């Protein structure tokens, strides 16, 4: 993994939104069906909010910034 992406992921974990903080409280420590989740997981050239490797499940929480036109395009590409 690229060291710049590691720094970026760590920064995102430190500056998480309230929604991300609350979701992590529920997903951490295998509290959901004993499944392991990771926060701010780099996948390709995107960073996923939460990722469960066993299920190959990505969970994204969209806040207000995601309603901006430039972010809408990125989100559409990421969803695909």
PDB file of N, CA, C and O in Angstrom:
ATOM      1  N   UNK A   1       0.845  -1.177   0.000  1.00  0.00           N
ATOM      2  CA  UNK A   1       0.000   0.000   0.000  1.00  0.00           C
ATOM      3  C   UNK A   1       0.889   1.238   0.000  1.00  0.00           C
ATOM      4  O   UNK A   1       1.917   1.269   0.677  1.00  0.00           O
ATOM      5  N   UNK A   2       0.513   2.212  -0.724  1.00  0.00           N
ATOM      6  CA  UNK A   2       1.216   3.482  -0.870  1.00  0.00           C
ATOM      7  C   UNK A   2       1.226   4.235   0.469  1.00  0.00           C
ATOM      8  O   UNK A   2       0.182   4.363   1.108  1.00  0.00           O
ATOM      9  N   UNK A   3       2.396   4.733   0.899  1.00  0.00           N
ATOM     10  CA  UNK A   3       2.503   5.395   2.205  1.00  0.00           C
ATOM     11  C   UNK A   3       1.675   6.676   2.276  1.00  0.00           C
ATOM     12  O   UNK A   3       1.215   7.046   3.356  1.00  0.00           O
ATOM     13  N   UNK A   4       1.474   7.362   1.148  1.00  0.00           N
ATOM     14  CA  UNK A   4       0.626   8.551   1.133  1.00  0.00           C
ATOM     15  C   UNK A   4      -0.822   8.217   1.442  1.00  0.00           C
ATOM     16  O   UNK A   4      -1.526   8.981   2.102  1.00  0.00           O
ATOM     17  N   UNK A   5      -1.254   7.064   0.955  1.00  0.00           N
ATOM     18  CA  UNK A   5      -2.634   6.632   1.228  1.00  0.00           C
ATOM     19  C   UNK A   5      -2.791   6.207   2.677  1.00  0.00           C
ATOM     20  O   UNK A   5      -3.861   6.382   3.261  1.00  0.00           O
ATOM     21  N   UNK A   6      -1.724   5.644   3.273  1.00  0.00           N
ATOM     22  CA  UNK A   6      -1.776   5.264   4.688  1.00  0.00           C
ATOM     23  C   UNK A   6      -1.934   6.511   5.539  1.00  0.00           C
ATOM     24  O   UNK A   6      -2.754   6.542   6.455  1.00  0.00           O
ATOM     25  N   UNK A   7      -1.146   7.546   5.237  1.00  0.00           N
ATOM     26  CA  UNK A   7      -1.232   8.807   5.971  1.00  0.00           C
ATOM     27  C   UNK A   7      -2.622   9.394   5.808  1.00  0.00           C
ATOM     28  O   UNK A   7      -3.209   9.870   6.780  1.00  0.00           O
ATOM     29  N   UNK A   8      -3.163   9.369   4.585  1.00  0.00           N
ATOM     30  CA  UNK A   8      -4.496   9.894   4.331  1.00  0.00           C
ATOM     31  C   UNK A   8      -5.551   9.123   5.118  1.00  0.00           C
ATOM     32  O   UNK A   8      -6.438   9.735   5.712  1.00  0.00           O
ATOM     33  N   UNK A   9      -5.474   7.801   5.133  1.00  0.00           N
ATOM     34  CA  UNK A   9      -6.431   6.982   5.869  1.00  0.00           C
ATOM     35  C   UNK A   9      -6.354   7.257   7.358  1.00  0.00           C
ATOM     36  O   UNK A   9      -7.383   7.347   8.028  1.00  0.00           O
ATOM     37  N   UNK A  10      -5.158   7.391   7.876  1.00  0.00           N
ATOM     38  CA  UNK A  10      -4.997   7.698   9.304  1.00  0.00           C
ATOM     39  C   UNK A  10      -5.598   9.050   9.631  1.00  0.00           C
ATOM     40  O   UNK A  10      -6.255   9.207  10.660  1.00  0.00           O
ATOM     41  N   UNK A  11      -5.381  10.028   8.766  1.00  0.00           N
ATOM     42  CA  UNK A  11      -5.955  11.354   8.977  1.00  0.00           C
ATOM     43  C   UNK A  11      -7.470  11.321   8.965  1.00  0.00           C
ATOM     44  O   UNK A  11      -8.119  11.983   9.774  1.00  0.00           O
ATOM     45  N   UNK A  12      -8.028  10.556   8.051  1.00  0.00           N
ATOM     46  CA  UNK A  12      -9.484  10.431   7.981  1.00  0.00           C
ATOM     47  C   UNK A  12     -10.044   9.759   9.228  1.00  0.00           C
ATOM     48  O   UNK A  12     -11.137  10.105   9.678  1.00  0.00           O
ATOM     49  N   UNK A  13      -9.313   8.808   9.790  1.00  0.00           N
ATOM     50  CA  UNK A  13      -9.768   8.160  11.021  1.00  0.00           C
ATOM     51  C   UNK A  13      -9.763   9.140  12.185  1.00  0.00           C
ATOM     52  O   UNK A  13     -10.623   9.069  13.063  1.00  0.00           O
ATOM     53  N   UNK A  14      -8.796  10.058  12.196  1.00  0.00           N
ATOM     54  CA  UNK A  14      -8.717  11.047  13.279  1.00  0.00           C
ATOM     55  C   UNK A  14      -9.764  12.137  13.133  1.00  0.00           C
ATOM     56  O   UNK A  14     -10.170  12.729  14.133  1.00  0.00           O
ATOM     57  N   UNK A  15     -10.214  12.420  11.916  1.00  0.00           N
ATOM     58  CA  UNK A  15     -11.156  13.522  11.686  1.00  0.00           C
ATOM     59  C   UNK A  15     -12.507  13.012  11.209  1.00  0.00           C
ATOM     60  O   UNK A  15     -13.150  13.644  10.371  1.00  0.00           O
ATOM     61  N   UNK A  16     -12.938  11.879  11.734  1.00  0.00           N
ATOM     62  CA  UNK A  16     -14.194  11.283  11.281  1.00  0.00           C
ATOM     63  C   UNK A  16     -15.394  12.157  11.668  1.00  0.00           C
ATOM     64  O   UNK A  16     -15.351  12.922  12.631  1.00  0.00           O
ATOM     65  N   UNK A  17     -16.441  12.015  10.897  1.00  0.00           N
ATOM     66  CA  UNK A  17     -17.679  12.742  11.170  1.00  0.00           C
ATOM     67  C   UNK A  17     -18.394  12.097  12.354  1.00  0.00           C
ATOM     68  O   UNK A  17     -18.034  10.999  12.778  1.00  0.00           O
ATOM     69  N   UNK A  18     -19.393  12.773  12.877  1.00  0.00           N
ATOM     70  CA  UNK A  18     -20.177  12.220  13.982  1.00  0.00           C
ATOM     71  C   UNK A  18     -20.846  10.911  13.553  1.00  0.00           C
ATOM     72  O   UNK A  18     -20.881   9.951  14.323  1.00  0.00           O
ATOM     73  N   UNK A  19     -21.371  10.872  12.334  1.00  0.00           N
ATOM     74  CA  UNK A  19     -22.013   9.649  11.830  1.00  0.00           C
ATOM     75  C   UNK A  19     -21.005   8.501  11.750  1.00  0.00           C
ATOM     76  O   UNK A  19     -21.323   7.371  12.120  1.00  0.00           O
ATOM     77  N   UNK A  20     -19.795   8.786  11.270  1.00  0.00           N
ATOM     78  CA  UNK A  20     -18.758   7.759  11.181  1.00  0.00           C
ATOM     79  C   UNK A  20     -18.349   7.278  12.575  1.00  0.00           C
ATOM     80  O   UNK A  20     -18.141   6.085  12.796  1.00  0.00           O
ATOM     81  N   UNK A  21     -18.240   8.215  13.499  1.00  0.00           N
ATOM     82  CA  UNK A  21     -17.880   7.869  14.873  1.00  0.00           C
ATOM     83  C   UNK A  21     -18.927   6.931  15.478  1.00  0.00           C
ATOM     84  O   UNK A  21     -18.577   5.929  16.101  1.00  0.00           O
ATOM     85  N   UNK A  22     -20.187   7.251  15.299  1.00  0.00           N
ATOM     86  CA  UNK A  22     -21.264   6.422  15.842  1.00  0.00           C
ATOM     87  C   UNK A  22     -21.321   5.052  15.164  1.00  0.00           C
ATOM     88  O   UNK A  22     -21.536   4.036  15.824  1.00  0.00           O
ATOM     89  N   UNK A  23     -21.128   5.032  13.861  1.00  0.00           N
ATOM     90  CA  UNK A  23     -21.139   3.758  13.137  1.00  0.00           C
ATOM     91  C   UNK A  23     -19.975   2.889  13.593  1.00  0.00           C
ATOM     92  O   UNK A  23     -20.144   1.685  13.786  1.00  0.00           O
ATOM     93  N   UNK A  24     -18.790   3.485  13.768  1.00  0.00           N
ATOM     94  CA  UNK A  24     -17.624   2.719  14.199  1.00  0.00           C
ATOM     95  C   UNK A  24     -17.856   2.133  15.592  1.00  0.00           C
ATOM     96  O   UNK A  24     -17.415   1.019  15.874  1.00  0.00           O
ATOM     97  N   UNK A  25     -18.538   2.867  16.457  1.00  0.00           N
ATOM     98  CA  UNK A  25     -18.847   2.363  17.794  1.00  0.00           C
ATOM     99  C   UNK A  25     -19.661   1.069  17.691  1.00  0.00           C
ATOM    100  O   UNK A  25     -19.498   0.167  18.513  1.00  0.00           O
ATOM    101  N   UNK A  26     -20.523   0.978  16.697  1.00  0.00           N
ATOM    102  CA  UNK A  26     -21.353  -0.210  16.511  1.00  0.00           C
ATOM    103  C   UNK A  26     -20.623  -1.331  15.765  1.00  0.00           C
ATOM    104  O   UNK A  26     -20.884  -2.508  16.012  1.00  0.00           O
ATOM    105  N   UNK A  27     -19.710  -0.975  14.853  1.00  0.00           N
ATOM    106  CA  UNK A  27     -19.042  -1.970  14.009  1.00  0.00           C
ATOM    107  C   UNK A  27     -17.731  -2.507  14.588  1.00  0.00           C
ATOM    108  O   UNK A  27     -17.265  -3.569  14.176  1.00  0.00           O
ATOM    109  N   UNK A  28     -17.146  -1.800  15.519  1.00  0.00           N
ATOM    110  CA  UNK A  28     -15.821  -2.177  16.027  1.00  0.00           C
ATOM    111  C   UNK A  28     -15.863  -3.447  16.873  1.00  0.00           C
ATOM    112  O   UNK A  28     -16.930  -3.885  17.302  1.00  0.00           O
ATOM    113  N   UNK A  29     -14.716  -4.016  17.098  1.00  0.00           N
ATOM    114  CA  UNK A  29     -14.543  -5.170  17.997  1.00  0.00           C
ATOM    115  C   UNK A  29     -15.466  -6.347  17.690  1.00  0.00           C
ATOM    116  O   UNK A  29     -15.892  -7.063  18.596  1.00  0.00           O
ATOM    117  N   UNK A  30     -15.770  -6.541  16.415  1.00  0.00           N
ATOM    118  CA  UNK A  30     -16.595  -7.693  15.992  1.00  0.00           C
ATOM    119  C   UNK A  30     -17.957  -7.736  16.687  1.00  0.00           C
ATOM    120  O   UNK A  30     -18.477  -8.814  16.974  1.00  0.00           O
ATOM    121  N   UNK A  31     -18.527  -6.568  16.953  1.00  0.00           N
ATOM    122  CA  UNK A  31     -19.814  -6.503  17.643  1.00  0.00           C
ATOM    123  C   UNK A  31     -20.985  -6.900  16.753  1.00  0.00           C
ATOM    124  O   UNK A  31     -22.034  -7.291  17.264  1.00  0.00           O
ATOM    125  N   UNK A  32     -20.831  -6.808  15.436  1.00  0.00           N
ATOM    126  CA  UNK A  32     -21.885  -7.184  14.498  1.00  0.00           C
ATOM    127  C   UNK A  32     -21.578  -8.579  13.973  1.00  0.00           C
ATOM    128  O   UNK A  32     -20.668  -8.763  13.165  1.00  0.00           O
ATOM    129  N   UNK A  33     -22.340  -9.550  14.435  1.00  0.00           N
ATOM    130  CA  UNK A  33     -22.234 -10.936  13.954  1.00  0.00           C
ATOM    131  C   UNK A  33     -20.796 -11.464  13.955  1.00  0.00           C
ATOM    132  O   UNK A  33     -20.447 -12.333  13.156  1.00  0.00           O
ATOM    133  N   UNK A  34     -19.972 -10.933  14.853  1.00  0.00           N
ATOM    134  CA  UNK A  34     -18.559 -11.335  14.962  1.00  0.00           C
ATOM    135  C   UNK A  34     -17.755 -11.077  13.691  1.00  0.00           C
ATOM    136  O   UNK A  34     -16.757 -11.750  13.430  1.00  0.00           O
ATOM    137  N   UNK A  35     -18.192 -10.111  12.914  1.00  0.00           N
ATOM    138  CA  UNK A  35     -17.502  -9.758  11.671  1.00  0.00           C
ATOM    139  C   UNK A  35     -16.496  -8.647  11.932  1.00  0.00           C
ATOM    140  O   UNK A  35     -16.771  -7.710  12.680  1.00  0.00           O
ATOM    141  N   UNK A  36     -15.345  -8.760  11.315  1.00  0.00           N
ATOM    142  CA  UNK A  36     -14.291  -7.752  11.424  1.00  0.00           C
ATOM    143  C   UNK A  36     -14.538  -6.654  10.399  1.00  0.00           C
ATOM    144  O   UNK A  36     -14.695  -6.931   9.210  1.00  0.00           O
ATOM    145  N   UNK A  37     -14.571  -5.411  10.860  1.00  0.00           N
ATOM    146  CA  UNK A  37     -14.679  -4.255   9.984  1.00  0.00           C
ATOM    147  C   UNK A  37     -13.427  -3.408  10.126  1.00  0.00           C
ATOM    148  O   UNK A  37     -12.826  -3.346  11.199  1.00  0.00           O
ATOM    149  N   UNK A  38     -13.038  -2.758   9.038  1.00  0.00           N
ATOM    150  CA  UNK A  38     -11.917  -1.818   9.038  1.00  0.00           C
ATOM    151  C   UNK A  38     -12.461  -0.435   8.726  1.00  0.00           C
ATOM    152  O   UNK A  38     -13.430  -0.289   7.981  1.00  0.00           O
ATOM    153  N   UNK A  39     -11.822   0.585   9.310  1.00  0.00           N
ATOM    154  CA  UNK A  39     -12.199   1.977   9.022  1.00  0.00           C
ATOM    155  C   UNK A  39     -11.290   2.552   7.956  1.00  0.00           C
ATOM    156  O   UNK A  39     -10.102   2.235   7.898  1.00  0.00           O
ATOM    157  N   UNK A  40     -11.859   3.404   7.109  1.00  0.00           N
ATOM    158  CA  UNK A  40     -11.093   4.147   6.103  1.00  0.00           C
ATOM    159  C   UNK A  40     -10.131   3.227   5.357  1.00  0.00           C
ATOM    160  O   UNK A  40      -8.917   3.431   5.363  1.00  0.00           O
ATOM    161  N   UNK A  41     -10.692   2.230   4.726  1.00  0.00           N
ATOM    162  CA  UNK A  41      -9.934   1.208   4.009  1.00  0.00           C
ATOM    163  C   UNK A  41      -9.670   1.637   2.567  1.00  0.00           C
ATOM    164  O   UNK A  41     -10.618   1.826   1.805  1.00  0.00           O
ATOM    165  N   UNK A  42      -8.401   1.795   2.176  1.00  0.00           N
ATOM    166  CA  UNK A  42      -8.100   2.105   0.774  1.00  0.00           C
ATOM    167  C   UNK A  42      -8.411   0.902  -0.125  1.00  0.00           C
ATOM    168  O   UNK A  42      -7.967  -0.215   0.143  1.00  0.00           O
ATOM    169  N   UNK A  43      -9.167   1.140  -1.174  1.00  0.00           N
ATOM    170  CA  UNK A  43      -9.467   0.125  -2.187  1.00  0.00           C
ATOM    171  C   UNK A  43      -9.339   0.820  -3.534  1.00  0.00           C
ATOM    172  O   UNK A  43     -10.024   1.807  -3.802  1.00  0.00           O
ATOM    173  N   UNK A  44      -8.458   0.300  -4.379  1.00  0.00           N
ATOM    174  CA  UNK A  44      -8.104   0.958  -5.638  1.00  0.00           C
ATOM    175  C   UNK A  44      -7.683   2.389  -5.320  1.00  0.00           C
ATOM    176  O   UNK A  44      -6.803   2.593  -4.483  1.00  0.00           O
ATOM    177  N   UNK A  45      -8.285   3.379  -5.965  1.00  0.00           N
ATOM    178  CA  UNK A  45      -7.902   4.767  -5.680  1.00  0.00           C
ATOM    179  C   UNK A  45      -8.989   5.481  -4.871  1.00  0.00           C
ATOM    180  O   UNK A  45      -9.119   6.703  -4.942  1.00  0.00           O
ATOM    181  N   UNK A  46      -9.760   4.720  -4.109  1.00  0.00           N
ATOM    182  CA  UNK A  46     -10.801   5.251  -3.233  1.00  0.00           C
ATOM    183  C   UNK A  46     -10.500   4.865  -1.795  1.00  0.00           C
ATOM    184  O   UNK A  46      -9.719   3.948  -1.537  1.00  0.00           O
ATOM    185  N   UNK A  47     -11.122   5.568  -0.865  1.00  0.00           N
ATOM    186  CA  UNK A  47     -11.057   5.201   0.540  1.00  0.00           C
ATOM    187  C   UNK A  47     -12.481   4.930   1.002  1.00  0.00           C
ATOM    188  O   UNK A  47     -13.342   5.809   0.947  1.00  0.00           O
ATOM    189  N   UNK A  48     -12.719   3.708   1.458  1.00  0.00           N
ATOM    190  CA  UNK A  48     -14.041   3.266   1.887  1.00  0.00           C
ATOM    191  C   UNK A  48     -14.188   3.554   3.375  1.00  0.00           C
ATOM    192  O   UNK A  48     -13.256   3.310   4.142  1.00  0.00           O
ATOM    193  N   UNK A  49     -15.345   4.070   3.799  1.00  0.00           N
ATOM    194  CA  UNK A  49     -15.552   4.387   5.213  1.00  0.00           C
ATOM    195  C   UNK A  49     -15.374   3.150   6.092  1.00  0.00           C
ATOM    196  O   UNK A  49     -14.615   3.186   7.060  1.00  0.00           O
ATOM    197  N   UNK A  50     -16.061   2.066   5.766  1.00  0.00           N
ATOM    198  CA  UNK A  50     -15.963   0.826   6.537  1.00  0.00           C
ATOM    199  C   UNK A  50     -15.943  -0.346   5.566  1.00  0.00           C
ATOM    200  O   UNK A  50     -16.637  -0.331   4.549  1.00  0.00           O
ATOM    201  N   UNK A  51     -15.145  -1.362   5.884  1.00  0.00           N
ATOM    202  CA  UNK A  51     -15.014  -2.504   4.988  1.00  0.00           C
ATOM    203  C   UNK A  51     -14.938  -3.796   5.801  1.00  0.00           C
ATOM    204  O   UNK A  51     -14.175  -3.890   6.763  1.00  0.00           O
ATOM    205  N   UNK A  52     -15.736  -4.788   5.403  1.00  0.00           N
ATOM    206  CA  UNK A  52     -15.690  -6.120   5.997  1.00  0.00           C
ATOM    207  C   UNK A  52     -15.062  -7.059   4.973  1.00  0.00           C
ATOM    208  O   UNK A  52     -15.709  -7.408   3.986  1.00  0.00           O
ATOM    209  N   UNK A  53     -13.807  -7.476   5.190  1.00  0.00           N
ATOM    210  CA  UNK A  53     -13.129  -8.328   4.200  1.00  0.00           C
ATOM    211  C   UNK A  53     -13.800  -9.688   4.007  1.00  0.00           C
ATOM    212  O   UNK A  53     -13.828 -10.202   2.889  1.00  0.00           O
ATOM    213  N   UNK A  54     -14.334 -10.271   5.059  1.00  0.00           N
ATOM    214  CA  UNK A  54     -14.949 -11.596   4.951  1.00  0.00           C
ATOM    215  C   UNK A  54     -16.128 -11.585   3.985  1.00  0.00           C
ATOM    216  O   UNK A  54     -16.289 -12.512   3.191  1.00  0.00           O
ATOM    217  N   UNK A  55     -16.952 -10.543   4.050  1.00  0.00           N
ATOM    218  CA  UNK A  55     -18.120 -10.432   3.173  1.00  0.00           C
ATOM    219  C   UNK A  55     -17.841  -9.629   1.905  1.00  0.00           C
ATOM    220  O   UNK A  55     -18.683  -9.548   1.011  1.00  0.00           O
ATOM    221  N   UNK A  56     -16.645  -9.035   1.839  1.00  0.00           N
ATOM    222  CA  UNK A  56     -16.308  -8.108   0.750  1.00  0.00           C
ATOM    223  C   UNK A  56     -17.380  -7.027   0.657  1.00  0.00           C
ATOM    224  O   UNK A  56     -17.870  -6.698  -0.423  1.00  0.00           O
ATOM    225  N   UNK A  57     -17.730  -6.480   1.831  1.00  0.00           N
ATOM    226  CA  UNK A  57     -18.799  -5.498   1.978  1.00  0.00           C
ATOM    227  C   UNK A  57     -18.219  -4.131   2.295  1.00  0.00           C
ATOM    228  O   UNK A  57     -17.495  -3.964   3.276  1.00  0.00           O
ATOM    229  N   UNK A  58     -18.543  -3.158   1.460  1.00  0.00           N
ATOM    230  CA  UNK A  58     -18.132  -1.777   1.689  1.00  0.00           C
ATOM    231  C   UNK A  58     -19.334  -0.994   2.194  1.00  0.00           C
ATOM    232  O   UNK A  58     -20.439  -1.116   1.664  1.00  0.00           O
ATOM    233  N   UNK A  59     -19.101  -0.182   3.235  1.00  0.00           N
ATOM    234  CA  UNK A  59     -20.155   0.651   3.807  1.00  0.00           C
ATOM    235  C   UNK A  59     -19.697   2.095   3.698  1.00  0.00           C
ATOM    236  O   UNK A  59     -18.631   2.454   4.196  1.00  0.00           O
ATOM    237  N   UNK A  60     -20.502   2.918   3.049  1.00  0.00           N
ATOM    238  CA  UNK A  60     -20.197   4.329   2.878  1.00  0.00           C
ATOM    239  C   UNK A  60     -21.265   5.159   3.566  1.00  0.00           C
ATOM    240  O   UNK A  60     -22.456   4.885   3.420  1.00  0.00           O
ATOM    241  N   UNK A  61     -20.847   6.171   4.315  1.00  0.00           N
ATOM    242  CA  UNK A  61     -21.765   7.117   4.940  1.00  0.00           C
ATOM    243  C   UNK A  61     -21.583   8.457   4.245  1.00  0.00           C
ATOM    244  O   UNK A  61     -20.488   9.019   4.248  1.00  0.00           O
ATOM    245  N   UNK A  62     -22.641   8.962   3.656  1.00  0.00           N
ATOM    246  CA  UNK A  62     -22.560  10.222   2.922  1.00  0.00           C
ATOM    247  C   UNK A  62     -23.120  11.364   3.759  1.00  0.00           C
ATOM    248  O   UNK A  62     -24.258  11.315   4.225  1.00  0.00           O
ATOM    249  N   UNK A  63     -22.296  12.395   3.939  1.00  0.00           N
ATOM    250  CA  UNK A  63     -22.718  13.591   4.656  1.00  0.00           C
ATOM    251  C   UNK A  63     -23.031  14.701   3.676  1.00  0.00           C
ATOM    252  O   UNK A  63     -23.194  14.462   2.479  1.00  0.00           O
ATOM    253  N   UNK A  64     -23.114  15.921   4.191  1.00  0.00           N
ATOM    254  CA  UNK A  64     -23.480  17.088   3.389  1.00  0.00           C
ATOM    255  C   UNK A  64     -22.556  17.361   2.223  1.00  0.00           C
ATOM    256  O   UNK A  64     -23.007  17.844   1.184  1.00  0.00           O
ATOM    257  N   UNK A  65     -21.265  17.062   2.368  1.00  0.00           N
ATOM    258  CA  UNK A  65     -20.308  17.328   1.295  1.00  0.00           C
ATOM    259  C   UNK A  65     -20.660  16.522   0.037  1.00  0.00           C
ATOM    260  O   UNK A  65     -20.286  16.911  -1.069  1.00  0.00           O
ATOM    261  N   UNK A  66     -21.361  15.427   0.196  1.00  0.00           N
ATOM    262  CA  UNK A  66     -21.682  14.563  -0.936  1.00  0.00           C
ATOM    263  C   UNK A  66     -22.799  15.116  -1.826  1.00  0.00           C
ATOM    264  O   UNK A  66     -23.112  14.530  -2.862  1.00  0.00           O
ATOM    265  N   UNK A  67     -23.399  16.238  -1.427  1.00  0.00           N
ATOM    266  CA  UNK A  67     -24.425  16.851  -2.270  1.00  0.00           C
ATOM    267  C   UNK A  67     -23.830  17.880  -3.237  1.00  0.00           C
ATOM    268  O   UNK A  67     -24.553  18.434  -4.065  1.00  0.00           O
ATOM    269  N   UNK A  68     -22.533  18.140  -3.143  1.00  0.00           N
ATOM    270  CA  UNK A  68     -21.881  19.079  -4.047  1.00  0.00           C
ATOM    271  C   UNK A  68     -21.674  18.404  -5.405  1.00  0.00           C
ATOM    272  O   UNK A  68     -21.337  17.221  -5.464  1.00  0.00           O
ATOM    273  N   UNK A  69     -21.876  19.157  -6.502  1.00  0.00           N
ATOM    274  CA  UNK A  69     -21.775  18.569  -7.846  1.00  0.00           C
ATOM    275  C   UNK A  69     -20.482  17.812  -8.112  1.00  0.00           C
ATOM    276  O   UNK A  69     -20.517  16.741  -8.717  1.00  0.00           O
ATOM    277  N   UNK A  70     -19.339  18.341  -7.675  1.00  0.00           N
ATOM    278  CA  UNK A  70     -18.069  17.651  -7.925  1.00  0.00           C
ATOM    279  C   UNK A  70     -18.016  16.320  -7.181  1.00  0.00           C
ATOM    280  O   UNK A  70     -17.453  15.349  -7.687  1.00  0.00           O
ATOM    281  N   UNK A  71     -18.589  16.270  -6.000  1.00  0.00           N
ATOM    282  CA  UNK A  71     -18.578  15.044  -5.213  1.00  0.00           C
ATOM    283  C   UNK A  71     -19.601  14.040  -5.748  1.00  0.00           C
ATOM    284  O   UNK A  71     -19.378  12.833  -5.662  1.00  0.00           O
ATOM    285  N   UNK A  72     -20.704  14.515  -6.293  1.00  0.00           N
ATOM    286  CA  UNK A  72     -21.719  13.619  -6.862  1.00  0.00           C
ATOM    287  C   UNK A  72     -21.119  12.762  -7.977  1.00  0.00           C
ATOM    288  O   UNK A  72     -21.395  11.566  -8.069  1.00  0.00           O
ATOM    289  N   UNK A  73     -20.292  13.389  -8.824  1.00  0.00           N
ATOM    290  CA  UNK A  73     -19.649  12.654  -9.921  1.00  0.00           C
ATOM    291  C   UNK A  73     -18.706  11.592  -9.368  1.00  0.00           C
ATOM    292  O   UNK A  73     -18.722  10.448  -9.821  1.00  0.00           O
ATOM    293  N   UNK A  74     -17.886  11.966  -8.392  1.00  0.00           N
ATOM    294  CA  UNK A  74     -16.949  10.999  -7.781  1.00  0.00           C
ATOM    295  C   UNK A  74     -17.711   9.846  -7.131  1.00  0.00           C
ATOM    296  O   UNK A  74     -17.321   8.685  -7.251  1.00  0.00           O
ATOM    297  N   UNK A  75     -18.807  10.182  -6.437  1.00  0.00           N
ATOM    298  CA  UNK A  75     -19.591   9.153  -5.762  1.00  0.00           C
ATOM    299  C   UNK A  75     -20.213   8.173  -6.767  1.00  0.00           C
ATOM    300  O   UNK A  75     -20.281   6.970  -6.516  1.00  0.00           O
ATOM    301  N   UNK A  76     -20.660   8.705  -7.896  1.00  0.00           N
ATOM    302  CA  UNK A  76     -21.250   7.826  -8.923  1.00  0.00           C
ATOM    303  C   UNK A  76     -20.204   6.858  -9.441  1.00  0.00           C
ATOM    304  O   UNK A  76     -20.476   5.666  -9.584  1.00  0.00           O
ATOM    305  N   UNK A  77     -18.999   7.362  -9.727  1.00  0.00           N
ATOM    306  CA  UNK A  77     -17.913   6.501 -10.203  1.00  0.00           C
ATOM    307  C   UNK A  77     -17.549   5.458  -9.143  1.00  0.00           C
ATOM    308  O   UNK A  77     -17.309   4.294  -9.465  1.00  0.00           O
ATOM    309  N   UNK A  78     -17.512   5.879  -7.894  1.00  0.00           N
ATOM    310  CA  UNK A  78     -17.160   4.985  -6.795  1.00  0.00           C
ATOM    311  C   UNK A  78     -18.219   3.892  -6.632  1.00  0.00           C
ATOM    312  O   UNK A  78     -17.884   2.733  -6.387  1.00  0.00           O
ATOM    313  N   UNK A  79     -19.488   4.257  -6.767  1.00  0.00           N
ATOM    314  CA  UNK A  79     -20.580   3.290  -6.650  1.00  0.00           C
ATOM    315  C   UNK A  79     -20.495   2.209  -7.743  1.00  0.00           C
ATOM    316  O   UNK A  79     -20.776   1.036  -7.496  1.00  0.00           O
ATOM    317  N   UNK A  80     -20.107   2.629  -8.939  1.00  0.00           N
ATOM    318  CA  UNK A  80     -20.006   1.679 -10.044  1.00  0.00           C
ATOM    319  C   UNK A  80     -18.893   0.701  -9.814  1.00  0.00           C
ATOM    320  O   UNK A  80     -18.660  -0.176 -10.646  1.00  0.00           O
TER     321      UNK A  80
END
